């Protein structure tokens, strides 16, 4: 072997050596006999370096995986002997091999097993067992090989081809017939031999049993001698976690419901008599987490049995099983309420399914009602944050608690289905008790009390948030709690979690304020002062900005008395943050969008006269326009790129804010009624000059484009005079992305104004197409994925544009471009339909073609179009589906095919028998289609 190259295998070697080692590995993989050198090195223990040994196994692995069939019988025999010789050496070596080498060796054994067991090596396991006997190092390797074989055969995470899946099934069937009973016997011997002397081997063996239980005959394991031994392990500290997992796999195996109930019950009896059900005496949380998973498995197994028995109509056995389930509830509750969330989380499945049973029963016993209440109290307690939760810097632990809370919410929803009255009463009790003394209560208890009120909205669903009408008891309870929430002063609690929960709940129950509008000012003040938008925490300010806009929108006309006051109070929050470094605004620009939207909504929904609305809207937008002009001048002069970017962002925010205020209008009607058209036209005139700024084009264009989209909705034809010059600027030296985003704007104008914009479209049609073709023809690197994707998206946008033009009944826009240009456009559509393997674009192209045939395909169509139909469109309809890339398993391709069929149908409709004649006599014969098929 190349000793120099082997030096590069050491992880600490320098890059050149590592590169050389990689190249050497690739070289050995393709070499005919390199594997033999590696086999010899392993069999004779030539190298002591771990990385070289690992490397030799990798070369063997590659040989077995990819080139095994090329070997002769003798060579295959040599590989078998090498592995057995290596295994024998393991028991004599003074030191055991490193774990990573043992695992790799086990993988190689497993690969050979999969390849040879059914043909050349049926005695695979017996040969290994005869070598290792009960030697601890040998047993270690044997167990690792078993785990590697299981991974090859049944690992759910590995995607197998159908061929491999068939092979694996055959392997398992053959193993069950030939060797599984002997393997199970060997496991029993290993467990018996090492359970008190070698915990590592015993745990490994228990893991093997747990893995194989799922696909071997259960009676081999679920019998007295095995179960007794496993239960014995449950009392041995170093073994009990693995024993727990092993029992879990046994309980989890599918079997007859009555047998399953018996098995679970017998296990439970023994576990209980061994004192394992006394959770409070146990302080090993790792074990309890596994034990909780086991109890969950037993509970869910019993519930699955109950469901099957009910389905089969065996009421007597179902009743027995239900009793067995009920008997586990006390234990389940102890685990659910445990302070460790992992232990609690592992039992939630059983708890959820138990509630599902109760939901199906016609009446609950007193004990069952008590169980429901106990689960409810447990959920309320476990929803509570602990002292360690870091609100300012949430990490992995916090994320896990958030996930755990989601599981608890599912339990709460299920509780509501079983007993809504009980849930409402419990929440009300906790809520009232906590809020009476919120000043002296810890934050987590106050937060959870409000949180529970919030969660009731989903747990007790109603349509359109009508919580305060209908069922009187419920409406009264919720109304009382909401009144307490807004009048208790709890919004002033000094903890972000409580503050946020307060605002979330107020917004969730906005319908409360329709019933008791006298509380609106109190809540508005909370939003506007240091509790909300001016809170010291940026996280609270940001969330409140969003919630405030939702709150104001939901109250609509009830906001009337407060409009001017609110607008005055948010004045400072509307200021455009200057791009100077170090300036710390209260709200980020994203948060400010919500404040601008709120301001717009307040003005538009108010009961003021149109004149007053216009004045207020002008007051809102004029500062933005003035700042915009100043900043644009500064940008033109700016030299430093960072400074340019900061200014461009700031300009973009100004446009975005103006845009956002217009969300309060649904259409032109409302803009006119409010007398606001002029203000927005002024904004347009202010913002459009940014399009001709040569700096930071992408940012500026994107902002102005979005504004234009909004104005087309709000101002309709009043925008039209601005469109030609705006388009001209946007088409100047633009890139794929610019065009792709510009085309939807033109499509919007075309679809909305149709013939009104026909002259403009005719004028800009070819400049737009030239810009598109120019970008599409740019050479790109062969493997530049993002450039290829950009071109694909631009091509789609281009076809979407043609579809909009033809679909809006303006084919004259294309027809008036001169014969040569028209032909060029038509050929691009044919090309799109046939040549590019993009079904979305192909579908669009066929839609365009059928529309053009419909418009121009009759006797009075443009000169030469009928020829084009026969020479190009008809062939396209046949050539596209014949392409290799036309994949009918893909839904988009099926849609493209149906549009292709529509195109042919339209040609037939327009050209009549002449079309059939052309297909019969000219086109299909040219494709060498047999006459009988043509007919």
PyMOL commands that set and color helices and strands:
alter all, ss='L'
color gray80, all
select helices_A, chain A and resi 3-7+15-30+34-43+50-66+68-70+73-90+99-116+124-132+136-154+162-178+180-194+199-213+218-220+224-233+240-252+257-273+279-281+285-312+315-336+341-360+366-382+396-418+420-436+438-440+443-459+463-465+472-487+490-492+496-508+512-515+517-528+538-569+571-574+589-605+610-637+641-664+668-673+677-692+697-731+736-776+785-807+811-815+819-834+839-856+865-882+891-911+913-926+931-934
alter helices_A, ss='H'
color red, helices_A
deselect
rebuild
show_as cartoon
